[in-house]
Amino acid sequence: MSNFCNRDFLAHSVELTQIHVDDLKVGMYVSQLDRPWTETSFLFQGFLLENQADIQAVQDQCEFVFIDVVRQNAAQTDTSRDTPYSKGWIEIRTPPKKKASFVEEVNNANRVHGQISTLVKSFMQDIAFGKSISVEVAKEVVAECVNSVVQSPDAMMWLTQLKKSDEYTAQHSMNVCIFAISLGRQLNLSIAELNNVGLCGLMHDMGKMRVPSEVLNKPGRLTPEELKIMNSHTTLGWQLLMSSHAMYGGAIDVAYMHHERLDGKGYPRGLSGHLITPYARIVAIVDMYDAITSDRVYQKGRTHLEAISIMTKEGGSHLDLNLTVKFIECLGIYPPGNLVEMSNGEIAIVVETNQAQKIKPKVVFLLDEEKQPQEEQLIDLAEVSVDRYGLPYRIRRIVRPEEFGIDLYAFRNKYFI
């Protein structure tokens, strides 16, 4: 829901039409209710119905409302309301240039990452005990994350690879926030929009804290009844965020619809096509990516290349294909934090992507050809084309850290201040 125009305009708008809530449509502007605003969960006294979730919220709390035709028409003619699924919108979007290198930004990113980690765990604990979310604190931390990603997305991307299966829910929310901001940067969204989509990512799964732990953390396959309970986290999240003072309306929408599918086969309401908001589409993409690549109590995570292969197949039916392609561009072929095996057998960790030469990122070498520790050194593969024996240097494949006993947390603690 958007606070579309200023309050003064409301006082002068006289073209109000009473309408039953069953007849509401996307694009209408709700100006008055059949009950006091203070008796409802609405954040604004007057808002545009931007999607089906907005309509459902009104239908749940009112019998009839008053529509402001003037403001409705103003909203429909506002050309600034382009969305990531507008025709031709995505194709013309190009990311801004990095303002700093990985080395220059890494320590700040590590500090912000620590703040987000602490905050998410605190929020989840508060929710579990029935407390409310501090929206202002969340917005402040998201803003710092946005600043870091704008400076250099590689550092934050690297930190998304620090995962522990027993902390999945908290780390997942944090990673979805970072990935959503990074995809937003790839689309060259404004700072305000990056803050909004980042908050959407951070808040999207908070409803899981209202799901019984025996279901949320069950190591095996869920029964049909348990799956129904798990799927209720979208509705629980919507209710939770609706009751959070000053929560951004878009985050409420995303919590409710991030498991909807373009083909209408998602949940909780089976929305399809244009009824799924741009931010919900973005979060759906990054949510799936982090889930696929993470170790869970019941499955091992897939590699980056396996994940993007799965997601590309889901494009058009589950995910927005054009946005998925942009996300893959954002990650690169070898994303920061991934371990790679070189053509000569050496093992390195990617620290920074190269937009001009995507198969030649900057890496830090960890193991030699015999898979033994070697003196660690930062190499730009775009500048170094051959190894110490004069043979061509290229990346052979992405590998998992545990294959070679490499601890990413130890690497982080050694090089990140």
Phi, psi and omega in degrees: 000138184244140171277077199295316183233171182284164185294328182299324181297323181301320183295333184261353181278125185242352183272073180259135181237125177286137182214141176288145186297337178291343183259007180292147178224155176302134181106345177283152179249115180277116183258323179220156180248175175270013180206162179299143180301326184291346178267005180242175179264007184289139183282329185239148174269081186118122181201157177274137175280100187269342184199178184293332179295321177298316180298316180299320180298319179292317181297329180288339188238351183224162174258321174214159180219173177248127182262133178265106185293322181298310181291328176300313180294323179297319180294319183290336180260002181284110183286350180281357185266028173303146181234163180297355174249014173293147181301125178078358185294312186293320186300331184266000182276129176230142183287153175288164177288149176296142178266346181208160177275170176303314183298321182288329187259344193301320183291321176295318179299319180297320179296312180296319179301319178296321179296315180297317180302313179296319182295313182299315179298321179295315179301314184294324177292318179299316180297318180299330180263012175082012180272167181267165180272137174276095186296319182297319178296318178299316180296322180296316181290320177299320179299321177293322177296318177301314180301318180293316181295322178295321178296308181197105184294339185300319184296312178294321177302318180302317185289342177291345180279352178278101187227141174230128185299330181279357176239025189304311187300315180292313181294326179297315179299319179294315181293320179297323175300310182296314181295322180296317177296319181296318176294321176299320176296320179299329178273000180059042175289159179291165178300319179300317179292323178296320176297319180293312182291329176295318177295321176302315180295318182295324186267351195300329185249015183299336178298339179296338179288351176259001176271134179307136185300328181293337175271314182300321186251017180297128183285339182256188181293139179282143173287164178306321180291319178294322178296322177298319178294317179298316182294342180289353182297335178290317178291320178296321178294319178300313180296318181297312183288329176298330182269001181270120183301130176068019177291137178297129184301325180297326178293325177296315178301313184295319178302325183281327191239013184288354174251012171285157180238150181300329181275005177083008183260015179268195180219160014268349189242001179067036178292156179217164172049230187293348179288344178268121188290159179304314181293326177294323177295317179297312182294324178301320181293308185287331176298313180296317182300311182293324179296317182293322186270002182257145171287133178242171180296340184244000179198155176274147179289152177270165176283168179303312183293324176295319182297313183290334176293315178298315185291324179297322178293333180276351182296132179097329178256306178265306186255157172288113187297317182296319177291326177297318178298319178296323179293320178296320175299319180297317181288324186085173179289323179235091185293153176304139180094347178278142174270140180229149173258129181277169182298335179264005177100349179294153178247132181223163176244131181285133178242337182206133180280164178235104184296329181282321180232088192296336181266009181229072179280176170274135183225159171247121180282133183245316183238147179276189184300333179268009181064032175254148180305137177234169178298122185287133181214144179272126181232133173266109184294344176286340182253333180252107187262347181228156179275188185295343179261006179082009180270151182302135179265125173206158178277129181272315183194162171273138181235163179268143182304320184291342177299331185233018176064032182264129181256109181295328178295320178295321178296315179300313182294336181279323188248343181258131180266000000 
